[in-house]
Amino acid sequence: MSDSADSDRDARALTRGERVRAAARTLREPRTASWVAEETDVSVKTARKYLDQLAEDGVLQVIERGDRTLYLVDRLMARYREVAALQREHDREELTDALDSMRRRISDWESRYGVESPGELRATVADSDDPDEVDERREAASEWEHLRNRLSLVRAALNEYDWAAEDALSA
């Protein structure tokens, strides 16, 4: 059986609400309920119902543009959830080690390529005629951007680690 057939079968096993919720959690750019409905094979009314519930729960942000209502992931809430997940899944020492490892990798790229940012590294791609070197620089720049985002998440998880641990104990 093909991967596509497996994926279709898995999607049909989900309820309409589960399909809409799963799709909604991936909305990185504003989308209408009709777009989500088409993507999840549900009616617009059903999509709107679940999208509005997710907005009420703080998962989605709602944007009104003229006569259109658009939905996208509430980035602040997504960030809070990610910080909380890091705190639940890793102890303070693991987070500290991860932070140190990410900083070292970034420092290595700065030294190796003589740049201070992923954008500067991308700009050096034009300096090389070697396709492997170009791919390596692009990959490093992409990974650097990812790590820069992760750094702030891990740092936030560490900064609030004691507070989160106290909160968990009092629950």
C-alpha positions as CSV (number, residue, x, y, z in Angstrom):
1,M,0.0,0.0,0.0
2,S,1.3,3.5,-0.8
3,D,2.2,6.2,1.7
4,S,-0.6,8.3,0.2
5,A,-3.2,5.6,0.8
6,D,-2.0,5.1,4.4
7,S,-2.2,8.9,4.9
8,D,-5.7,9.0,3.5
9,R,-6.8,6.1,5.7
10,D,-5.3,7.8,8.8
11,A,-7.0,11.1,8.0
12,R,-10.4,9.3,7.6
13,A,-9.9,7.7,11.1
14,L,-9.9,11.1,12.6
15,T,-13.2,12.9,13.5
16,R,-14.0,16.1,11.7
17,G,-13.1,18.1,14.8
18,E,-9.7,16.3,15.2
19,R,-8.9,17.0,11.5
20,V,-9.8,20.7,11.9
21,R,-7.8,21.0,15.2
22,A,-4.8,19.3,13.7
23,A,-4.8,21.5,10.7
24,A,-5.4,24.7,12.8
25,R,-2.3,24.0,14.9
26,T,-0.2,24.3,11.7
27,L,-1.6,27.7,10.5
28,R,1.5,29.9,10.3
29,E,-0.2,32.4,8.0
30,P,-3.7,33.7,8.2
31,R,-6.3,31.4,6.6
32,T,-10.1,31.4,6.3
33,A,-12.5,28.8,7.6
34,S,-13.3,27.9,4.0
35,W,-9.6,27.2,3.4
36,V,-9.4,25.0,6.5
37,A,-12.6,23.3,5.5
38,E,-11.2,22.4,2.1
39,E,-8.0,21.1,3.6
40,T,-9.8,18.9,6.1
41,D,-12.7,17.8,4.0
42,V,-15.4,19.3,6.3
43,S,-18.1,21.9,5.8
44,V,-17.2,25.6,6.3
45,K,-19.7,25.7,9.2
46,T,-17.9,22.8,10.9
47,A,-14.5,24.3,10.3
48,R,-15.6,27.7,11.7
49,K,-17.1,26.0,14.8
50,Y,-13.8,24.3,15.7
51,L,-11.7,27.3,14.7
52,D,-13.8,29.6,16.9
53,Q,-13.4,27.1,19.8
54,L,-9.6,27.1,19.4
55,A,-9.6,30.9,19.3
56,E,-11.6,31.0,22.5
57,D,-9.1,28.6,24.1
58,G,-6.2,30.9,23.1
59,V,-4.7,28.5,20.5
60,L,-5.6,30.6,17.5
61,Q,-5.6,34.3,16.9
62,V,-8.5,35.8,14.9
63,I,-7.9,38.6,12.4
64,E,-10.7,40.5,10.8
65,R,-9.9,41.8,7.3
66,G,-12.8,43.5,5.8
67,D,-15.6,41.0,5.6
68,R,-13.2,38.0,6.0
69,T,-12.3,36.3,9.3
70,L,-8.8,34.8,9.3
71,Y,-7.2,32.4,11.7
72,L,-3.6,31.6,12.6
73,V,-1.7,30.1,15.5
74,D,-1.4,32.4,18.4
75,R,2.4,32.6,18.5
76,L,2.6,33.8,22.1
77,M,0.6,30.9,23.4
78,A,2.5,28.5,21.2
79,R,5.7,29.8,22.7
80,Y,4.4,29.3,26.2
81,R,3.4,25.8,25.4
82,E,6.8,25.0,24.0
83,V,8.6,26.5,27.0
84,A,6.4,24.4,29.3
85,A,7.1,21.3,27.2
86,L,10.8,21.9,27.5
87,Q,10.5,22.2,31.3
88,R,8.4,19.0,31.6
89,E,10.6,16.9,29.3
90,H,14.1,18.1,30.5
91,D,15.7,18.8,33.8
92,R,17.7,22.0,34.5
93,E,21.0,20.3,33.7
94,E,19.8,19.0,30.3
95,L,18.5,22.5,29.4
96,T,21.8,24.1,30.4
97,D,23.8,21.6,28.4
98,A,21.5,22.2,25.4
99,L,22.0,25.9,25.7
100,D,25.8,25.5,25.9
101,S,25.8,23.2,22.9
102,M,23.7,25.6,20.7
103,R,25.9,28.6,21.7
104,R,29.1,26.6,20.8
105,R,27.7,25.6,17.4
106,I,26.8,29.2,16.6
107,S,30.2,30.4,17.8
108,D,31.9,27.8,15.5
109,W,30.0,29.1,12.5
110,E,30.9,32.7,13.3
111,S,34.6,31.7,13.5
112,R,34.6,29.3,10.6
113,Y,32.9,31.7,8.2
114,G,33.9,35.0,9.7
115,V,30.3,36.2,10.0
116,E,28.0,37.4,12.8
117,S,24.6,36.2,11.6
118,P,22.8,33.7,9.4
119,G,22.0,36.4,6.9
120,E,25.7,37.3,6.5
121,L,26.4,33.6,6.1
122,R,23.8,33.3,3.3
123,A,25.4,36.3,1.6
124,T,28.7,34.5,1.4
125,V,27.1,31.8,-0.8
126,A,27.9,33.9,-3.8
127,D,31.6,33.8,-2.9
128,S,31.9,30.0,-3.6
129,D,31.9,28.2,-6.9
130,D,31.9,24.8,-5.1
131,P,28.3,23.4,-5.0
132,D,29.1,21.3,-1.9
133,E,30.4,24.4,-0.1
134,V,27.3,26.4,-1.2
135,D,25.0,23.6,0.2
136,E,27.0,23.5,3.4
137,R,26.7,27.2,4.0
138,R,23.0,27.2,3.2
139,E,22.5,24.3,5.6
140,A,24.5,26.0,8.3
141,A,22.6,29.3,7.9
142,S,19.3,27.5,8.1
143,E,20.4,25.5,11.2
144,W,21.7,28.7,12.8
145,E,18.4,30.4,12.3
146,H,16.7,27.5,13.9
147,L,19.1,27.4,16.8
148,R,18.8,31.1,17.4
149,N,15.0,30.6,17.9
150,R,15.6,27.6,20.1
151,L,18.1,29.5,22.2
152,S,15.4,32.0,23.3
153,L,13.0,29.1,24.1
154,V,15.6,27.2,26.2
155,R,16.7,30.4,27.9
156,A,13.1,31.1,28.8
157,A,12.6,27.6,30.1
158,L,15.6,27.9,32.3
159,N,14.7,31.4,33.6
160,E,11.3,30.2,34.7
161,Y,12.4,26.7,35.8
162,D,12.0,27.3,39.5
163,W,8.7,29.0,39.1
164,A,7.3,26.1,37.0
165,A,8.6,23.5,39.4
166,E,7.0,25.3,42.4
167,D,3.7,25.7,40.4
168,A,3.7,22.0,39.6
169,L,4.2,21.0,43.2
170,S,1.4,23.2,44.4
171,A,-1.1,21.8,41.9
